Amino acid sequence: MRQRIVLALILLVCISISFGYVRRSMYELYTNTGCGPCTPANDYLDDNYYMYVDQVNLVRFHVSWPSSGDPFYVVNPSQPSDRRVYYSITGVPKAIVNGRSLSSWSGSITTAVAEAGTYTPLELEMSVMDSGLCHIEVICNDPSYDNTLSLVCVLNEDTLYYSAPNGQTEFFQTVRWMLPDWDGENIHISGDTVISRDFDFLSHMDIVGNLSNCWYTAWLQDFSSSGEVVQSNKISAFAIMPYNHQVQYGTTNAYVASDDTVSFDFSVKNYGLNDDNYDIWMESSFPGSWLVEIEGSGSSFDSSRIAIASGVEEDFSVNISPIGDIDNGSAMVYVRAVDDPEAVTDTIIFGAFSGGDILLISSIPANDDVIYYKDLLDDNDIQYVSWPKEDYGNPPDISDIDFDAIIWHDGINTSDPVSAEEKDAIRAYLENGGKMLISSSTFGQMSGMTYFMLVIGAMREGSESVPTGVTGLEPGTEFTGYTASLLGSYAEKIIPQSDARGVLRFTTGPFCALTKDFEGGGKLVYFSFKYEDIASETERDDLWDRIMEYWGDVSVQNLYTPNSHAIVDIYPNPFNGAVGISIDLPEENEVEIEIYDISGNLVDRISPGMLSASKSIVKWQPKGITSGIYLARVLFSGETIEKKLIYLK
């Protein structure tokens, strides 16, 4: 039994280590140049801190008493004062370790070292992107972690000279400025994730005497409960790396009319000390008839090597034109620094759509339940485009959009009301002949009485706090005879107006659904409960069939016909050894594969010969070539399929 316990403890320790980072303690000293007792406290830290710089991070806040003329307090009085008030500090020197006030500064380094070295699921990785710009990545490796913490970033300076009233002449780790303020920025950390933040101190550099003596110190603090600092780190403010870059971009999804073009902007800035080359390439899942290209550095391309000097930012755009086809897809843009030995590949996914069968819009509060609709549409083989407002922001103007139908999934929504522009677009879409399903248990409350009555066709009668079921009792509708159980969450009772038709009632009697025909041919289905609250999948499918019967049909002819039914895939990609070229042919064919470099030079030829009408894997082992982008051309029966390869030594 004892052996089992020991083995269990060893396993527990191994699990803790494999899913954690080493914690560094955060030490804050509150001091003043006119404070006599502060001198021995500062001397104690000066004599001991250097031995534990890898385990403890130290900053010193100068406050207003006993001397309001402290020169290190005067240049930034508010931020140190606000932190002093937070900790209820009434006298200095005062030591704060990991957000906890110590009774004495004596022996405080020992306390800080003792609290370091444990394992935490959180890490702060810091880098200096440019003069005055600190980049921080908050990393969590625990899938179950869920908390909101404050990320604090401080610019502090060493080796400051001043003949102070208390006899000190040298001052270290002196706080100069904090961003975004004394209490940092709230960030929600959920699961296994990486969150990036940039802190730009450039406008505060007039306080600093010598940048080479400055440090950035950052920590994560839980202000919502104990104030504990759970992780910290620091980096020299002068530690600009030889190679470093950042890719920035804005909107990543958009609707584009079939006769229009949408452009997505992104930029690459070389923050490193050295000039560098960048391979930029794109893979597209758009129809072959669409025009998809990267524009920048004076040309248009789908793959190129771009030289960017140190400190220079290059702007690019991805331009997408449907050229008449109704479809959707995505473009994956890759950016990789060529000369940086530790470079990783940045990936941006841009999505665009020009129309289709169904546009599925989900409000922010309803986003978690959108899976019900996706499963429903997938089961019925209906093509759709999903627009989660939580990820993409407000949807495009739907008033004249090329979709057969729109589902507006709103759930219990009291925090993300439909805007005036969106309400106008809903009305215009229906008046122009569109088909729409709105499912929301708060739409009547949040959209306004006049709009709800005139456009949706209902008056709000009140709330149904525990709805248990719905039934179709009204004769002569597509929903007659329908029954379903509900899970019992909040809903609204409605009174259909004369231009609408009530089709479902709660089991308690009031109406909860209507249909409304618009003069332009539009057809609205409105549920004042959550569609996803229907308890049974069979009942949800039945209700969907009745919606489809009322709408008619939702189908858009796919105008895109591929030139070849053969499928070519590359795996792995990028690769650093052999790579597999997967070729799935519709019929037996003789195949040849040519490999070209980015300049169009033939570097290798593979002749696998006759391949059967099935999937075949052809391996390629590069020899005598450098890292970079290559093009594989698969040739058969007069057809050519091209795929990009990324070779990394």
PAPA-18651 format. One record per residue: x, y, z of N, C-alpha, C in turn; residue in one letter. Coordinates in steps of 0.2 Angstrom, whole numbers, plus 5000, padded with zeros to 4 digits. Atoms other than C-alpha are relative to their C-alpha. Layout:
// PAPA-18651
XYZXYZXYZA;...
This chain:
// PAPA-18651
500449945000500050005000500450065000M;499649945000501450125004500350014994R;499749995007502250094987499550034996Q;500549975004500650134979499950085001R;500049934998500550304988500650044998I;499449975002502350344984499950014992V;500049995007502050314966499450054998L;500549955001500450414966500250075001A;499749934998501350564974500550024994L;499549995005502750544961499650024993I;500449985006501450544947499750075000L;500349944999500550694954500550064999L;499449955001502250794955500150004992V;499950005007502550744937499550044996C;500649965003500850804931500150075001I;500049934999501050964940500650044997S;499549975003502750994933499950014992I;500150005007502250954915499550054998S;500549955002500751074916500150065003F;499949944996501551214925500650044998G;499449965001502851354924500250025007Y;499749994994504051404938499850085002V;500249934998503351554948500650045003R;499649964998504351704951499750055005R;500349964996503951814966500150074998S;500149935001503451994965500150045006M;499849964994504252114978499950084998Y;500149935001503652294979500250035007E;499749964995504552414991499750075000L;500349935000503652584996500550045004Y;499449964996504952715001499950074998T;499949935001505452895001500750035002N;499349984999507052995000500150045006T;499949964994506653095016499849955006G;500250054995506252935026500749975003C;499450034997507652885038500049935000G;500150085000507052705041500149974993P;500050035007506952685022500749984998C;499350015002508852695021500349925001T;499850074999509252525029499649954996P;500450045004507752445020500350004993A;499850005007508452495003500749975000N;499350034999510252445009499949935000D;500150075000509552275013499949974994Y;500250025007508852254996500650004995L;499450005005510352314987500549955002D;499550054998511452194997499849934998D;500350075001510352044994499749984994N;500550025006509252054979500449974994Y;499650035006510652024966500149935000Y;499950085000510851844972499449964998M;500650045001509051804968499650034994Y;500349975005508651904952499649954995V;500450055004508051744943499449985004D;500550034996506851704957499550065002Q;500449954998506251874962500050064996V;500049945004505752034953499850065005N;500149944995505852204962499950064997L;500149935002505152374960499950045006V;500049954994505252524972499550064998R;500549955001503752644973500250065005F;499849944995504252824980499350035001H;500649974998502752894989500150075003V;500049934998502353074996500250025007S;499849984993502853065014500549955003W;500149944997503753105024500250064996P;499849945004504453215010499650004994S;500449995007503253274996500550034995S;499549975005504853344988500449944997G;499750065003505453164984500050014992D;500049995008506053194965499749944996P;500350065003505553014961499349995000F;500750004999503853044968499750054995Y;500349945003503553214960499949994992V;500150015007503753154942499449964998V;500650055001502353024944499749995006N;500350014994501353054959499449965001P;500750035000499652974955500149935001S;500050075000500152794951500349975006Q;499850034994501252754966499550015006P;500549984995499952844977499449955000S;500550045001498552744970500149935003D;499850074997499452574974500150005007R;500050004993499852634991499350005004R;500750004997498052674995499749934999V;500350065001497552504988500249955005Y;499750044995498752415000499950035007Y;500149974993498152535015500750015003S;499449994997499952585018500050075003I;500049944996500152715032500750025002T;499349984998502052715034500549964996G;499450035004503652685025500649995004V;500150045005504652585022499549945001P;500550065000503352445017500249954995K;499950055005503652285009499449964998A;500650045003502352194998500349944996I;499750065004502752014992499449974997V;500650045004501551934979499450035002N;500649974998500252064984499850005007G;500250004993500252035002500550045004R;499649954996500852165015500449965006S;499650034995502352105026500050055006L;500049964994502452165044500750035001S;499449975000504252205042500449994994S;499550015006505552225028500649965002W;499450044998506852135038499849924998S;500150075002507051955030499549994995G;500550005006505852005016500249964994S;499750045006506951935003499949925001I;500150074998506951765012499349984998T;500750025001505051765011499950004993T;500150005007505051814993500349944996A;499750065003506251674988499649945002V;500450064997505251544999499449994996A;500650005003503651594989500149994992E;499850015007504551574972500149924999A;499850075002504951404963499449955000G;500650045000503151334965499850004992T;500250015007502251284949499350044999Y;500649965002500851394941499949994993T;500150015007499951364925500150064995P;499949945004500351544919500750025000L;499449975002501851624911500050064997E;500049945004502351794905500750004996L;499450005005503551794890500050084998E;499949935001504251974887500550014995M;499549995005505152044872499950084999S;500049935002505652224867500050014993V;500150005007504952264850500350064997M;499749935003505652444848500150045006D;499849964994506252584859499350025003S;500549984996504952604872499449964999G;500550045001503852464866500149935003L;499950074997503652304877499449964998C;500550055002502752154870500049945005H;500150054995502052024883499549954997I;500550065001501251854880499849975006E;500350044994500151784894499949934997V;500150075002500251594892499749965006I;500350044995499151474901500049934997C;500050075002499351284899499649955003N;500550044996497951224910499350014996D;500749995003496351184900499450025004P;500649984996495251204915500150065003S;499949934997495951374920499550054998Y;500549955002494651514920500050055006D;500049954995494951674929500250074996N;499849935002495151864926500550035004T;499549974996496751944931500250064997L;499849935003497552114929500849994998S;499350005002499152124919500350075001L;499749944999500252264925500750004997V;499450005003501752324916500350075002C;499749944997503052444924500750014996V;499349985002504552544917500350025006L;499649984994505852554931500750014998N;499349985002507552634931500549985006E;499550014996509152584939500550055001D;499549955000510652684945499950074999T;500249925000509852854948500450035006L;499649974995510952974958499650065003Y;500349944996510253104971500250005007Y;499850004993510953164987499450015004S;500750004997509353124997500150035007A;500049974993508953205014500249945005P;499950064995509053025022500749974999N;499350025001510853005016500149954994G;499950045006510552895001500350044994Q;499849975006511452934985499849964993T;500150055006511052784973499349975001E;500750035000509252724969499949954994F;500150055005508852564960499249985000F;500750035001507252484953499550055001Q;500549944998506352654954499550004994T;500550005005504652644946499950074997V;500149945004504452774932499350014998R;500750005003502852734924499749935000W;500450065000501452604924499550004994M;500550005005500352554909499649935001L;500349945002498952554906499950055006P;500049964994498852624925500249965005D;499750034995499252574942499749935001W;500350074999498052424942500049964994D;500050045005498452364925499449994995G;500550015004497352294912499649935001E;500450064999495952164915500149954994N;500150055006496152004904499749945003I;500350064998495151854905500449944997H;499650055002496151694904499649935001I;500450065000495151534899500449954996S;499750065003495951364896500750014997G;499350005003497551334886500050054994D;500049955005497851494877500650055001T;499549955000499051634873499750074998V;500349945001498551814875500650054999I;499549955001499651954868499850075001S;500249934999499752134873500750044999R;499449955001500952284868499950065005D;500049944995501352424881500550054997F;499649955003502052584873500250055004D;499849954995503052684885500350064996F;499649955004503752804871499850075003L;500249934998502752954877500250025007S;499849994993503452934895500750005000H;499350015000505252924890500450065002M;499749944998505553104895500250005007D;499950014993505553044913500749965001I;499550044999506952924910500750034998V;499349975001508852974911500449964995G;499650045005509652824902499649934999N;500450065002508652684893500449945001L;499650064999510052564895500049985007S;500150024993509752564914499349995002N;500750014999507952534912499849934999C;500350075001506852374914499350014999W;500750015000505152324910499849945005Y;500250054995504352224925499249994999T;500750015000502652144923499849945004A;500250054995501552044934499249994999W;500850025001499751954934499850015007L;500349994993498752014950499349995000Q;500850015000497051954955499750055005D;500349944996496252114961499349985002F;500750024999494552024961499949965007S;500050044994494951924977500550035005S;499549994995496551924988500550054998S;499449965002497652034977500649974999G;499450045001498851894975500350014993E;499650005006500251914962500149924998V;499950075001500251744953500649984996V;499450015004501651764941500350074998Q;499749935002502951904936500649984996S;499450005005504451934924500250074999N;499649945002505652064918500449994994K;499650005006506652114903500450065000I;499749945001507952244900499750044994S;500449955005507152394891500550014993A;499549995005508752394880500149934996F;499950065003508552214875499749994993A;500350015006508052234857500349944996I;499750055003508352074848500250014993M;499749995007509352054832499449994995P;500550025004507851974824499350005004Y;500650004996506052014829499550044995N;500549975004504452054819499349995003H;500750004998502652084822499550004994Q;500550005005501152044810499450035003V;500649974997499652154813499450004994Q;500550005005497952144805499350025003Y;500649984997496152204807499449954998G;500550045002494552134800500249944996T;499850065004494651954794499449974997T;500650035003492851914788499650064997N;500449955003491752014776499649974994A;500450025006490351994763500250054995Y;499849975006490752044746499549994994V;500550015005489452074732500449974994A;499750045006489751964716500450054995S;499749955005490252124706500550055004D;499649954996491352204720500749965002D;499450034997493052174728500150025007T;499949994993493452164747500850005001V;499250004998495252204754500050005007S;499850014993495952144770500750035001F;499349974999497452244777500349965005D;499650024995498852174786500750034999F;499349975000500652234790500549965003S;499450044997502352164794500550055002V;499549954997503552274805500649965002K;499450034998505352224807500250045006N;499749974994505752264825500749995002Y;499350024999507452184825500550054998G;499549965001509052264825500349994993L;499750025007509552174808499450014995N;500450005006508752194791499849924999D;500250075001507752034786499649994994D;500550025005506851944772499549965003N;500650044997505151874774499649974994Y;500450035005504251744764499350015002D;500749994999502451784762499649964994I;500450045005501251664753499349995003W;500750014999499451614752499849944998M;500450065002498351464751499350025000E;500749975001496551494745499549944999S;500650055001494951384746499550034996S;500549975004494051504735499949964994F;500150035006493251444719500650034995P;499549985004494551444705499950064995G;500149945004493651584695500050065004S;499949944996493851704710500750034999W;499349975000495251834709500250015008L;499850004994496251814725500850015000V;499349985001497951904727500250045006E;499749964995499151984740500250064996I;499749945003499552164735500450045005E;499549974995501052254743500750004997G;499349995002502852314741500050014992S;499949985007502452374723499749954995G;500250055005501652214716499449965003S;500550054998500252084717500349934999S;499750075000500751904721499649965004F;500350054995500151744729500649975004D;499450024995501951704736500650054997S;499549965001503451814737500550015006S;499549994994505051854747500150085000R;500049935000505052034753500550025005I;499549984995506552124761499750065004A;500349954995506052234776500650025004I;499449984996507452344784499850015007A;500149994993507652364803499650065001S;500449944998506252474810499550024995G;500549985005505252474794499449965000V;500650045001503452424792499750004993E;500250005007502752364776499249985000E;500750015000500852364772499849964994D;500250045005499952234762499249995001F;500750015000498152194757499949934997S;500350065004497252034752499450024997V;500649985004496052074738499649944997N;500450065002494651954734499450034996I;500549985004493451974720499649934997S;500450065002492051844717499949994992P;500150005007491851884698499449964998I;500650035002490051834697499849945004G;500150064997490151674707499750015007D;500250004993489051654723500349945004I;499650064997490151554735500350035006D;499649984995491251574750500649965001N;499450044999492951524756500550045004G;499549974996494551574765500750004997S;499349995003496351634761500450005006A;499650014995497651574773500750044998M;499449965001499151704773500549985005V;499450024996500851644780500550054999Y;499449965000502251754785500649975004V;499550034996503951684790500750044999R;499349975001505651774793500549954998A;499650045003506951704783500749995004V;499350004996508551744793500049995007D;500150024993507851724810500049935002D;499950074998508451554817499449985004P;500550024996507051554829499350024998E;500649975002505651614818499549955000A;500550055001503951534818499650034994V;500449975006502651554804499450035003T;500749964998501251684807499549984995D;500650025004499551634800499450045001T;500649965000498151744796499549974995I;500550035004496451674790499550054998I;500549955003495351794779499549964997F;500650035003493651744775499550054996G;500449955004492451814762499449964997A;500550035003490751764755499650054996F;500449965005489651824741499349985000S;500750034999488051734746500049935001G;500150074998487351564748499349985002G;500750024998485951464755499850045006D;500249974994485951524773500550045003I;499549964996486851664783499749995007L;500250014993486851614801500450055005L;499849954996487051764813499949985007I;500150014992487351734832500250065004S;499849944995487351874845500549975005S;499550024995488651874858499849965005I;500250044995487651804872499749934998P;500350075002486951664861500549964996A;499550035004488651614853500149935002N;499950074998488851454864499549954998D;500650055002487151384858500050004992D;500050005007487551414839500149934997V;499950065002488051234838499449964998I;500650045002486251174838499850024993Y;500249985006485951274822500549974995Y;499550035004487551214814499949924999K;500150075000487151034818499449994995D;500750015004485351054810500250014993L;499849985007486051134794500449954997L;499550055003487451004792499649944999D;500450065001486150864795499650004994D;500549995006485050934781500450024994N;499649985006486550964769499950074997D;500249945003486151144768500750045001I;499449965000487651264764499850065004Q;500149944996487851404776500650045002Y;499449964997489051544782499850025007V;500149984993489151574800500450075002S;499749934998489451754807499850015008W;500049994993489751744826500250075002P;499849934999489651924832500550015005K;499550004995490751884847500750004997E;499450015004492151844834500150054995D;499949965006491851954819499750075001Y;500349945000490852104826499350004997G;500750005003489252164819500049984993N;500050025006488752084803500050054994P;500149955005488752164786499350024999P;500749985002487252254779499749954996D;500350055003486052124775499450024996I;500649975003484752234767499949974993S;500050025007485252174750500549954998D;499550055000486252024753499849944996I;500150055005486351874741499949935004D;500150064997485751734753499249985000F;500750025001484151634751499650015007D;500349994994483851644770500550025005A;499549984995484551714786499749985007I;500250024993484451644804500350055004I;499749954995484651774817499949975007W;500050044993485051674833500250055005H;499949944996484851794847500049975008D;500050024993484551684863499750045005G;500249964995484251764879500550065000I;499549945002485051934874499850065004N;500149934997485052084886500650045000T;499349965000486852144883500250024993S;499849995007486952144864499450024996D;500749995003485352224858500250024992P;500049995007485052234839500050084999V;499949925001485652414833499450024995S;500549975004484552534824500249984992A;499850025007485552494808499849934998E;500150075001485352314810499249994999E;500750005000483452334813499750024993K;500249985007483252434797500249954994D;499850055005484252304787499649945000A;500550064999483152164794499350014996I;500649985003481652254788500150014992R;499950005007482352294771500149934997A;499950075003482952114768499349964999Y;500750035000481152054772499650034994L;500449975005480352184761500349994993E;499750025006481552134747499949934998N;500250075002480951954747500449955004G;499650054996482151874760499649965004G;500350044995481751734771500450005007K;499749994994482151744789499749975006M;500250034993482051654806500450045005L;499849974994482251754822499849965006I;500250044994482351654838500450045006S;499749964994482551754854499450005005S;500550004994481751754871500050075003S;500049934998482051944873500050054995T;500049955006481852024856499550055001F;500549954999480252104860500250055006G;499849954995480952184876500650044998Q;499449965001482552244868500050044993M;500049975007482052294850499550065000S;500449944999480752424856499349984997G;500750025001478852414856499750024992M;500249985007478552514839500349954995T;499750055005479752404829499849935001Y;500350074999479152244837499349994997F;500750005003477352284832500050014993M;500149985007477652364815500449954995L;499650045004479052254808499949925001V;500150074999478952084817499349985000I;500850025000477052094819499849975007G;500250034993476852064838500150065005A;500049964994476552154854500249955006M;499850044994477452094870499550005005R;500550014994476252024883500349995006E;499750014994477451984896500549945000G;499550055000478651854901499749935002S;500150074998478551664903500649975003E;499450014996479751624916500249935000S;499950075000479651434915499649964995V;500450045005479051374898500249935000P;499950085000478851184898499849974993T;500250035007478151164880499750044995G;500449965005477451224864499649964996V;500450045004476051164853499750044994T;500349965005475351214836499249984999G;500750015000473451224839499650044995L;500449965005473051354825499949964994E;500250045006472151274811500350034993P;499949985006472751284793500750034999G;499349985000474651324796500549944999T;499550055001476251234792500249975007E;499850024993476451214811499449975004F;500550034996474751144815500249935002T;499950074997474850984826500749995003G;499450004997476651024831500050005007Y;499950004993477150984849500749995002T;499450014998478750994858500150025008A;499949984993479451004876500650055000S;499549955000480551154881500449985007L;499650014994481951154894499950045005L;500349964994481151284904500450075001G;499749944998482251444902499550064998S;500449945001481551624900499850004993Y;500349995006480351664886499650065000A;500549945000479151804880499349974998E;500750015002477251794878499950064995K;500149955005476751884862499250004998I;500750005003475051944854500250024992I;499949985007475151934835499650054997P;500449955003474552084825499749974994Q;500450025005473352084811500449984993S;499650015006474752074797500449935001D;499650064998475551914806499549955002A;500450064998474851744810500449965005R;499750044995475151654826500049934999G;499950075002475751484824500149955006V;499850044994476351414841499850035006L;500249974993475751434859500449965005R;499750034994476551394875499449955003F;500550054997475651244884499550045005T;500549964996474951384896499650044996T;500549975004474051464882500250064996G;499849945004474951624876500449984993P;499650025006475651634858500850015002F;499349995000477551614856500349994994C;499750005007477851604837499550034995A;500449985005477151684822500450004993L;499749995007477451694803499750074997T;500349945003477251854793500350014993K;499850005007477251874774500050084998D;499949935002477952044767499850014992F;500249995007477352124751500549984995E;499550015005478952104742500249925000G;499850075000478951914745500349975006G;499650024995479851904761499649965005G;500450044996479351774774500449995007K;499750004993479751794793499749945004L;500250054994479651654806500450035006V;499749974994479851724823499849965006Y;500150044993480051624840500150045005F;499949964994479851714856500349965006S;499650054996480851564864500649984997F;499350025003482551494861499849934996K;500150065004482451364847500449945003Y;499650054997483851274856499849975006E;500350024994482751254871499549944999D;500450065001481751124862500449945002I;499650054996482250964872500249954995A;499850065004482250834858500350024993S;499849995007483250834842499549984995E;500550025005481850744833499550065000T;500549945001480650894838500350064997E;499749955004481951014832500049994993R;500050025007482050924816499350014997D;500749995002480150924814499950074999D;500249925001480051114817500450034994L;499649985006481451144804499649984994W;500450025006480451044791499450044999D;500649955000478951154795500250074998R;499849935002479951314793500249994993I;499850015007480651244776499350004996M;500650015004478851204771499750074999E;500249935000478351384775500450044995Y;499549965005479851464766499949984993W;500050025007479751354751500749965000G;499450045000481551304747500650055001D;499449964999483251374751500649964996V;499450035003484551334738500250054995S;499749955005485751434727500449964996V;499650045005486451364711500850025001Q;499350005000488351334713500350014993N;499849985007489051424698500749974999L;499350025001490851354701500049934999Y;499950075002491351194693500749994999T;499250005000493151144696500249974993P;499750035006494251104681500249935000N;499850074999494750934688499749985007S;500350034994494050814701500649975004H;499450034996495850764706500150055006A;499849964994496350814724500749995002I;499350004998498150854729500150035006V;499949974993498650884747500749995001D;499350014998500350904755500049995008I;500050014993500750834772500749975002Y;500249944996501650894783500250064996P;499949945004501751074777499950065005N;499350015002502951154782500349935002P;499750074998504151004783500850025000F;499249994999506050984787500349934998N;499650065003506350804780499649984994G;500450025006505250704768499350035001A;500749985000503550764763499649964995V;500550045003502050674757499650044995G;500549975005501150724741499449954999I;500650055000499450644742499650024993S;500349995007498650624724499449955000I;500650045001496850564723499750024993D;500250005007496350534705499349974999L;500650025001494650514698500049934995P;499950065004495350384685500749995000E;499350025000496950294682500450054995E;499749955004498250414675500850005001N;499349994999500150434672500150075003E;499949944996500750564684500850025000V;499349974999502350674684500050065005E;500049954995502850794698500650044999I;499449965001503950944695500050055006E;499949954994504651054710500450064998I;499749945002505051234707500250045006Y;499949954995505851364718499650064999D;500449945001505151534721500150054994I;499849965006506051604706499849974994S;500250045005505351474695500549964997G;499550055002506851364693499849935002N;500250074999506551184691500649975005L;499550034996507451094706500049935001V;500050085000506850914705499449984996D;500550035004505750804695499849935003R;500250074998504750644701499649974995I;500450045005504050514690499749945003S;500350064997502950404700499649954995P;500350045005502150334683499350005001G;500750015000500450264682499749995007M;500350004994499350294697499349984999L;500650035001497750204700499450065002S;500549954999496050294702499849995008A;500150004993496250314721500550055003S;499549964996497250404734500749975000K;499350025000499150384731500550055004S;499649964997500550454742500749994997I;499450005003502150504733500550045005V;499549964995503650554745500550034996K;499449965003504950684740500450025006W;499549984995506550704750500550054996Q;499549955003507450874746500749985001P;499350014999509250864743500450074997K;499549945003510551014741499650064999G;500349945000509251154743499950035006I;500149964994508951294755499350005003T;500749994998507451324766499750064996S;500449955003506051424758499449974997G;500750025003504451414748500249974993I;499950045007504351284733499349994998Y;500750015003502951244721500149934997L;500150075003502451064717499550004994A;500550005005501651044700499849934998R;500250075001500650884698499750004993V;500250005007500450844679499749934998L;500350065002499250714672499450024994F;500549995005498150704656499950074998S;500049935002498550884651499750055005G;500249964994497950944668500650025005E;499549984995499051034681499750035006T;500249984994498751054699500650025004I;499449984997499951164709499950015008E;500149994993500251164728500750035003K;499449974998501551264738500249955006K;499650044995502851174749500450055004L;499549954996503751264764500549955003I;499450044998505451184767500450035005Y;499649974994506251214784500549955002L;499550054997507951144788500150005007K;
